[in-house]
Amino acid sequence: MNVGAGDRVEMKKPHPCGGRTFLVLRVGMDFKIRCEKCGREVMAPRGKIEKNIKKVISE
């Protein structure tokens, strides 16, 4: 999957605040993403994030 820093992605499952769109801040072995609704930043393993991406909104 081609996802880079600065992309907006929609996830299959919502964040606990209810938001589904995230901004990708960092890409590597881990992804660092920010919820666009509440601003919370999350770091998670690449495999878990790529599995849960529904679509890339903008590149």
MDTraj code that builds the backbone (N, CA, C; nanometers):
import mdtraj as md
import numpy as np

residues = "MET ASN VAL GLY ALA GLY ASP ARG VAL GLU MET LYS LYS PRO HIS PRO CYS GLY GLY ARG THR PHE LEU VAL LEU ARG VAL GLY MET ASP PHE LYS ILE ARG CYS GLU LYS CYS GLY ARG GLU VAL MET ALA PRO ARG GLY LYS ILE GLU LYS ASN ILE LYS LYS VAL ILE SER GLU".split()
xyz = np.array([
    [0.0846, -0.1180, 0.0000],
    [0.0000, 0.0000, 0.0000],
    [0.0888, 0.1239, 0.0000],
    [0.0575, 0.2187, -0.0863],
    [0.1363, 0.3412, -0.0949],
    [0.0744, 0.4510, -0.0088],
    [0.1231, 0.4604, 0.1118],
    [0.0792, 0.5641, 0.2043],
    [0.2035, 0.6364, 0.2512],
    [0.2015, 0.7687, 0.2440],
    [0.3162, 0.8471, 0.2859],
    [0.2757, 0.9529, 0.3865],
    [0.3760, 1.0184, 0.4428],
    [0.3500, 1.1269, 0.5375],
    [0.2725, 1.2375, 0.4666],
    [0.1731, 1.2907, 0.5337],
    [0.0903, 1.3968, 0.4774],
    [-0.0389, 1.3472, 0.4147],
    [-0.0544, 1.2167, 0.3980],
    [-0.1772, 1.1610, 0.3411],
    [-0.2872, 1.1576, 0.4469],
    [-0.4114, 1.1684, 0.4021],
    [-0.5271, 1.1497, 0.4890],
    [-0.5863, 1.0139, 0.4556],
    [-0.6172, 0.9363, 0.5587],
    [-0.6724, 0.8027, 0.5384],
    [-0.8006, 0.7856, 0.6177],
    [-0.8898, 0.7023, 0.5632],
    [-1.0130, 0.6659, 0.6340],
    [-0.9958, 0.5231, 0.6822],
    [-1.0234, 0.5006, 0.8101],
    [-1.0058, 0.3688, 0.8699],
    [-1.1376, 0.2917, 0.8699],
    [-1.1268, 0.1585, 0.8792],
    [-1.2456, 0.0731, 0.8851],
    [-1.3213, 0.0930, 1.0161],
    [-1.2467, 0.1048, 1.1259],
    [-1.3080, 0.1224, 1.2578],
    [-1.2842, 0.2660, 1.3046],
    [-1.3832, 0.3263, 1.3700],
    [-1.3641, 0.4637, 1.4179],
    [-1.2775, 0.4706, 1.5430],
    [-1.2178, 0.5866, 1.5645],
    [-1.1455, 0.6186, 1.6871],
    [-1.2509, 0.6271, 1.7986],
    [-1.2167, 0.6084, 1.9240],
    [-1.3166, 0.6174, 2.0319],
    [-1.3941, 0.7500, 2.0346],
    [-1.3364, 0.8571, 1.9786],
    [-1.4074, 0.9857, 1.9757],
    [-1.5128, 0.9891, 1.8651],
    [-1.5092, 0.8919, 1.7733],
    [-1.6070, 0.8855, 1.6655],
    [-1.5511, 0.9215, 1.5291],
    [-1.4296, 0.9744, 1.5230],
    [-1.3696, 1.0132, 1.3958],
    [-1.3108, 0.8942, 1.3216],
    [-1.3241, 0.8947, 1.1892],
    [-1.2689, 0.7875, 1.1065],
    [-1.1498, 0.8326, 1.0230],
    [-1.1288, 0.9634, 1.0081],
    [-1.0203, 1.0124, 0.9230],
    [-0.8993, 1.0493, 1.0073],
    [-0.7834, 1.0136, 0.9555],
    [-0.6572, 1.0369, 1.0242],
    [-0.5569, 1.0980, 0.9278],
    [-0.4668, 1.1794, 0.9799],
    [-0.3559, 1.2356, 0.9038],
    [-0.2317, 1.1552, 0.9371],
    [-0.1608, 1.1082, 0.8346],
    [-0.0395, 1.0299, 0.8558],
    [0.0761, 1.1272, 0.8801],
    [0.1406, 1.1161, 0.9958],
    [0.2507, 1.2053, 1.0315],
    [0.3871, 1.1438, 1.0026],
    [0.3996, 1.0125, 1.0237],
    [0.5284, 0.9465, 1.0063],
    [0.5056, 0.8052, 0.9559],
    [0.5928, 0.7615, 0.8646],
    [0.5841, 0.6272, 0.8088],
    [0.7197, 0.5599, 0.8251],
    [0.7175, 0.4363, 0.8669],
    [0.8387, 0.3568, 0.8843],
    [0.7947, 0.2191, 0.9295],
    [0.8659, 0.1613, 1.0243],
    [0.8207, 0.0355, 1.0837],
    [0.6904, 0.0583, 1.1596],
    [0.6754, 0.1781, 1.2143],
    [0.5530, 0.2186, 1.2825],
    [0.4915, 0.3355, 1.2060],
    [0.3612, 0.3502, 1.2160],
    [0.2913, 0.4658, 1.1613],
    [0.2570, 0.5569, 1.2784],
    [0.2700, 0.6870, 1.2588],
    [0.2208, 0.7830, 1.3563],
    [0.1084, 0.8579, 1.2870],
    [-0.0112, 0.8487, 1.3437],
    [-0.1283, 0.9105, 1.2823],
    [-0.1976, 1.0017, 1.3834],
    [-0.2674, 1.1026, 1.3323],
    [-0.3408, 1.1965, 1.4170],
    [-0.4874, 1.1951, 1.3783],
    [-0.5736, 1.1770, 1.4766],
    [-0.7176, 1.1815, 1.4536],
    [-0.7555, 1.3242, 1.4162],
    [-0.8327, 1.3389, 1.3081],
    [-0.8692, 1.4732, 1.2635],
    [-0.9859, 1.5309, 1.3429],
    [-1.0530, 1.4499, 1.4219],
    [-1.1649, 1.5007, 1.5016],
    [-1.1179, 1.5533, 1.6375],
    [-1.0366, 1.4740, 1.7081],
    [-0.9963, 1.5138, 1.8433],
    [-0.8492, 1.5549, 1.8549],
    [-0.7667, 1.5237, 1.7552],
    [-0.6265, 1.5648, 1.7583],
    [-0.5331, 1.4690, 1.8300],
    [-0.5836, 1.3575, 1.8792],
    [-0.4995, 1.2605, 1.9498],
    [-0.4043, 1.1937, 1.8514],
    [-0.2779, 1.1779, 1.8902],
    [-0.1783, 1.1112, 1.8063],
    [-0.1566, 0.9690, 1.8557],
    [-0.1456, 0.8763, 1.7605],
    [-0.1322, 0.7341, 1.7922],
    [-0.0175, 0.6769, 1.7114],
    [0.0664, 0.5958, 1.7750],
    [0.1691, 0.5208, 1.7030],
    [0.1308, 0.3735, 1.7099],
    [0.1352, 0.3070, 1.5934],
    [0.0988, 0.1660, 1.5871],
    [0.1843, 0.0978, 1.4818],
    [0.2013, -0.0336, 1.4920],
    [0.2812, -0.1069, 1.3931],
    [0.2230, -0.0938, 1.2522],
    [0.3111, -0.0936, 1.1535],
    [0.2738, -0.0762, 1.0134],
    [0.1669, -0.1755, 0.9687],
    [0.1828, -0.3028, 1.0024],
    [0.0886, -0.4067, 0.9603],
    [-0.0520, -0.3813, 1.0104],
    [-0.0641, -0.3383, 1.1348],
    [-0.1958, -0.3137, 1.1937],
    [-0.2644, -0.1949, 1.1257],
    [-0.1898, -0.0888, 1.1004],
    [-0.2482, 0.0298, 1.0358],
    [-0.2880, -0.0022, 0.8920],
    [-0.1985, -0.0663, 0.8156],
    [-0.2290, -0.0970, 0.6754],
    [-0.3497, -0.1893, 0.6631],
    [-0.3654, -0.2805, 0.7571],
    [-0.4791, -0.3724, 0.7552],
    [-0.6102, -0.2990, 0.7782],
    [-0.6065, -0.1916, 0.8589],
    [-0.7284, -0.1216, 0.8971],
    [-0.7618, -0.0006, 0.8096],
    [-0.6790, 0.0305, 0.7084],
    [-0.7096, 0.1431, 0.6195],
    [-0.8175, 0.1015, 0.5214],
    [-0.9234, 0.1814, 0.5162],
    [-1.0323, 0.1582, 0.4221],
    [-0.9980, 0.2209, 0.2869],
    [-0.9551, 0.3493, 0.2885],
    [-0.9125, 0.4153, 0.1657],
    [-0.8250, 0.5340, 0.1971],
    [-0.7420, 0.5713, 0.0984],
    [-0.6588, 0.6902, 0.1084],
    [-0.7389, 0.8050, 0.0478],
    [-0.7661, 0.9089, 0.1264],
    [-0.8506, 1.0186, 0.0821],
    [-0.7725, 1.1163, -0.0064],
    [-0.6542, 1.1574, 0.0374],
    [-0.5733, 1.2503, -0.0431],
    [-0.4267, 1.2155, -0.0296],
    [-0.3515, 1.2474, -0.1334],
    [-0.2080, 1.2194, -0.1332],
    [-0.1304, 1.3451, -0.1557],
])
top = md.Topology()
chain = top.add_chain()
for i, resn in enumerate(residues, 1):
    res = top.add_residue(resn, chain, resSeq=i)
    for name in ("N", "CA", "C"):
        top.add_atom(name, md.element.get_by_symbol(name[0]), res)
traj = md.Trajectory(xyz[None], top)
